[in-house]
Amino acid sequence: MAATVGVPRESCAGERRVALTPKACEALAKAKLSVIVERGAGEEAGFLDEDYAAKGAQLGSRAEVFSSATVIVQAKTYGSNPDHGADDLPLLRPGQLLIGFGDPLTSLAENSALASAGVSFFAMELVPRITRAQAMDALSSMASIAGYEAVILAAGALPKIFPMMMTAAGTITPAKVLILGAGVAGLQAIATARRLGAVVSAYDLRSAVKEQIESLGAKFVVLDLDTGGGEGGGGYAKAMDEAFYRRQRELLTEVIREQDVVITTAAVPGRKAPILVTTPMAEAMAPGSVIVDIAAERGGNCELTRVGETVVHKGVSVIGPANLPSRAPFHSSQMYATNIVNLLKLITKDGELNINMEDEIVRESLVTHGGKIVHPKLATPSSPAATSEATQ
């Protein structure tokens, strides 16, 4: 029997994305998959119910979506939706697939609940960063949007303009922008700030990204530190010890002092974000300066950050945005839906589910399956599902 993909309306506060766009529904129809969408699911992203119907999707209530779908796709699933994620748990049924972001490395109780419910949960943030999985890499897609939006936020908050202007009233010097972390979000922030005319510099403990930074027209900041390569698994920056971060902060203070804008992007999967900017470092910046902390939802890279708020400390604005991709829901949904479609094509064949547990992408992104927590990083003796298995 052909699989049906269900698209519920997002219920997490402030979430404006939708997991599938009308165009994505058309792509799934070609893959022999049917789609049912909750009424109004795409409205906040700019996609109307009639757009979905025109591409062959069914429309229904939330209960109808969950009851008729083989696969549920969401932007934020149970583990990453503290507001209403638990409301969906009774609607899920054994054997059903759930695909979306779910903070699996920290939402251990939620993982166990999904396992107990018999749900197979694919976490989009765990899709491996390998060549074959690039088209499914939703973390990179959303990070790209976040990097762009962080610069737009900074430009709106800074009491200066970014570009140099030569006018009859005198010459306006360009703003100075520092990007801390040159992953996908950082590189997009560099590109965006450069397009707006700022003088941009960037720092990353991975010396290998120097060429990428400079290719975008930014200056690579060199600190006298032993990074030991600085790169962990999957292309992420690896976590360092506190002595390293303390020395890094000392050296960065002089760099930050000269900046109009600092955008921080450093995050380590499954762990609290490292503090890169202390209160004294922020105080060294001129009044009117801006810090945008992309890692706010992970605890923040700045000591002053409060998620979802703007803190003004001694004239410096520290912005801790939550869910930056949701600020551009049309294009975020477009990119995310493409990632979802490509994953669905991997796990289906001729319209039916075909989950190959030997496939690296499946193995690395599947958190729960068959009533157990199966992910290699999570299926430990300390996890409830694994303990249950070990005692049988």
Secondary structure by P-SEA (a helix, b strand, c coil): cbbbbbbccccccccccccccaaaaaaaaaacbbbbbcccccccccccaaaaaaabbbbbcaaaaaacccbbbcccccccccccccccccccccccccccccccccaaaaaaaaaaacccccccccccccccccccaaaaaaaaaaaaaaaaaaaaaccccccccccccbbbbbbbbbbccccaaaaaaaaaaaaaccccccccccccaaaaaaaacbbbbbccccccccccccccbbbbcaaaaaaaaaaaccccccccbbbbbbbcccccccccccaaaaaaccccbbbbcccccccccccccccccccccccbbbbbcccccccaaaaaaaaaaaaaaaaaaaaccccbbbbccccaaaaacccccccccccccccccccaaaaaaaac
